[in-house]
Amino acid sequence: MKDTLGREITYLRISLTDLCNLRCVYCMPPEGTKKLQHRDILSFEEIEEIARAAVALGVRKIRLTGGEPLVRRGMVDLCRRLRAIPELKELALTTNGLLLPEMAADLKAAGVDRVNISLDTLNPDKYRRITRGGILEKALAGIQAAKDAGLAPIKLNCVLIGGFNDDEIPALAGLTMGEPVEVRFIELMPIGDAEAFGPEAYLPCDAVLERLPQLVPAGDNGGVAERYRLPGAAGAVGLIRPLSHCFCDRCDRLRLTADGQLKPCLHSREEIPLRGLHGEALRRQLEKAILHKPAQHGELSSASRSESARDMNQIGG
């Protein structure tokens, strides 16, 4: 189905929980998040019903997010149920990777195609700081487990933060040299009630091109990411620029929160309730969300915050 601007909506991101086993400073408040009651979050039956209705309208890719999706009990079974939807072409998830050593093989067997794994630094002390207590070694073990299980191609998401990890741009990009992974530098977004950053933290992705002038274009099949490659590299470097280069004109996604609200736009306050709807009523509400997609979100900068009413852990990115 197309929205009012002719954009084909083919991608649904589903947040399974707003809980996480980390507390990344750009994602949630330091005290974490108030735990929703089990009755307040969508059941797997509800998620499957919504997913099937969305696929009937043209969605072909589903990504499971959080919080941290792997902390939701029984989510491997949900993956199996979603993969059974005949018209669904891709099932993916975004994770911090900490639980992948125990779960990667089961996820692959359940039908998950690939994973995006958060990796903002290669420095153990900085990793502990940005995640408020995380252990880098566990994240790296998760990446290896994903590789071993065949959850490929693997994309490593790195939020670019001036004064924190911009000195690691060459090292992070260097992860693409020996293996076919994609390291994606994502501009920091001013969203939610997460810890405030100074203006210097909102670094444009042009900094990556400046630090790595040897990068060459690697095609445009990276969705919202501009893809480049280091000479001789097996993988690619992606740039995602929500602040410096708006890509709303090719946005093809909707986002479903764990408590059953559908967001037509990440940076809009508008949320359309789906819980309790079935059949034709559910279909009409999904169509409404698609037709309510705005042409573009408002300005995003260190001085202009997102209009979204939630923290990133409550949306799933």
N, C-alpha and C positions, 0 to 999 in steps of 0.2 A: 504494500500500500504506500502511496505517496502522500506527503504532506502538502500544504497549500503552496509551497515554493517548488514543488516537483522533486523533492528529495525522497529517494526510496528508503523506507525505514526497514532495515534488515537485521538489526543488532539489538539484543536485549541483555542488559546487565542486571543480574539478580543478586541482591545482598541477602545472604543467609542469616547473618547476625551482625549486630554492631559491636560485639565483644571481640577482644583480641588478646593474644598473649604477649604483645608488645605495647608500648605507649609512645609511638613516634610523635615528635614534638609538632610536626606540621599536620597531624591527622586527628589528634584528640587531646582533650585537656589533661593536665598532669595527674589528676585524680582518677583518670579513666572515664568510663561512662556508666550512667545509672542502668543497671541490668533490667531489661524488660522481663516481665513475667512471661512464662512459656505460653500462656494463653494469648499474649499480645503479639506474638510473631506468627508469621504464616506457617502453617503445617506443610509438610512435603506434598500432601495431597492437593492443597491449595496452590502451591507453587507449580506443580505439574499441570493443573488445570489452566492456570494463567499462561504457562509456557505453550501449551497446546493451542490455546486461543490466539496467542501472538504469532505462532508459526503459521496458523491458518490465514493470517493477514499478511504473511510475507516475511516474517522474521526467519532468518536462516542461520544465525550465529547467536549462541547464548554463552555468556561468561558469568561464572559464579564468583562473587566477591564477598567482602565482609564490611567492616571489621576483618577478621581472619576467618575465611570460610571453613578451614579445616578443623576449627574448634567446635563446629556444629555437629553434634552426635548423629551418626547415621548418614552423613552426607554422601558417602560412597554409594549407598543404595539410591539416593536421589539422583546421582549421576547416571546410574544404570537406567532409571526410569526416564530421564530426559533423553538419553541416547536412543531410547526405543521409539521416539517420535520420528516417523518416517521421513518427513521433509527437512528435518534439522541437519544441516551440513557440517556444523562445527560446534563442539562443546569444549570450552576452555575455562581456566580459572586463574585468578590473581591471588598470590599468597606471599607471605614473608618467608616461606620455605622451611620453617623450623620443624614442622611435623612431616615433611616429605620423606625422610628416611624410613619412617614406619608406614607411610601411606601411598607412596608413589606407584608401586607395582599394582596395588588394588585399584587406584584411580585409573590407571591405564587399562586394566582389565574391565573396568566398569564403563569404558568408552570415552574417557577424557582424552582429547587430542593433544593439547599442549598447555603449558603454564607460562605465566608471567611472574617473575620473582623479584621482589623489592631488594635492591642492593645499592645503598646510597654512598657507601664508602668501603675501602679495603683496609682501613685502619681499625683495629679492634677497639681502641679507646674511643675513637669517634663514633663507631657503631654503637657502643654502649651508651654514649651520650645522646645520639639522635633518636635511639629507640627507648631510652630510659631504662637501661638494664639488660638489653639483648646481648647475646654472645655471637660474634661474627662467625666463629668456627661452626656453629650449628647451622647458620644460614648457608655457608659454603657446602656443608654436608648435604643440605637439602637440594642445592643446585646439582651436585653430583648424583644424588638419588634420582632426580628428574631425568638427567642424561641417561643413566643406567636403565631406566624404565621405558625410555623411548618417548617421553613427553616432549616432543619436538615439533617445530623449532622453539627453542627456549628464548624468551626475551627477558632481559634484566632491566628493571625500571629504576632509574637513578634520578631522584629529584635534585635538580641543580640549585645549590644554595651558595650564594656569594659569601666568602669568608669562612665557609665550612668545608666544602669539597671541590671547589673550583680548581684547587691545586692538584687534584687527582684526576683531572680530565684525561691526560695521556694514559695513565695507568688503567683507568676503567675502560677506555676505548681499546686498550691493548688486549683486553680479554677476548676480543674478536679475532685476534691474529691466528691462533691455533685451532679454534673450534668454531662451528657454524652457529654461534649465538648472536643475538642482536642486543647491543647495549643501547638503551633509549634514555636520552637526557630529556627530562621533563621540567619545564619552567615551574618554579614554586608558585602556587596559587593562593591568593589571600582569601581564604574561605573558612567559615565557621568560627568557633571560639577557641581554636587551638592557640598555642603560645605565639605571641606577636614576634615578628622579625623586623629588623631595621630595613630601610630602603635598599641598602647595599645587598641584601639577601636576594632580591628579585632580579636575578641575573638573566639577561636574554641568552638564548641558545647560540647567538652569534659568537659568544665567548668560546664555544666549542670549535667553531670554524677558525677563529683567530688562533687558538692554541694548537690546532691541528690543520695547518694549511695544506697538508698533503691529502686530505680527504677528497674523494671524487664522488660524484653522484652515482647512486646504485639502483636507480629505478624508482618508480612511484607506487609500488604495491605494498606500502607500509601503512595503509589506512590514513590516519591523521598524522603519521610520522613522515618527515622528510628523511629519506634513506641515503646514506653515504657509505663509503668503504675505504679503509686504509689499503694502500698498495700491498698486494699479496695476502690480504686477510681472508680467512675462511668465512667470517661473519660480517655483520654490518653494524653501522652506527646510525641510530635514529634520533631525530630532533622533533620534539613535540612542543609547540610554542603557543600555548593558550593566551599569553599576554602580548607577545611581540608580533605574532602573525596569526590573526584570527582565522580559524578554519570552519566557522559555523556553516558556511555555504555547502559543505559536504558532510555535515553531521548526519549520521544514519542510525542513531541510537536512542533508546529509551532506557530509563533506570527504575527498577523496582526495589523499594526499600524493604527491610525485613518485616516491618509492620504493615505492609500491604499498600503503600502509597506509590503511585507511578509518577515519576518526574519527567516531563517532556524535555527539560533542559537542566543540566547540572547546576547552573548558576541562577536559576529562577526560583522564586518562593513557591511557585505553583506546584501543587501535588494533587493528583487525582486518585481518589480511593477506589480500590478494586476488591477489597475483602468483602466476602458475602455475596458477590455477584456471580452469576452462572449463565451459561448459554448465551442467548442473544443480548441480555443486559451487560454481560462481561464484554462481549464483542463491541457493543456500542461505546462502552467506556474506553476501551483500547483505541477505537477509532477517534474518539474525542481527544485523547492524549496526543495522537499523531497530528491531528488537525490544529492542536494548540501549540505545536512546536514554534517557538519564536524564530524570527529571521536571524537574530543575533543576540547574544547575551550583552549585558552592559559592560562598560569599561572595567578592565581588571588591571590593577597596579598596586604598588605599596600604599598608595593613598586612596584607592577606589576598591573597596572590598566586594566580594561576591554577594549577591542578593540571596543566596541560598540560606535557608533557615537551619541547616544542619551542619555538623562537623563531617569531615570526609569519611570517618569510620561509620557514620550512619547512612552513607549513600553508597559507598563502594567505588567512588572515583568515576 
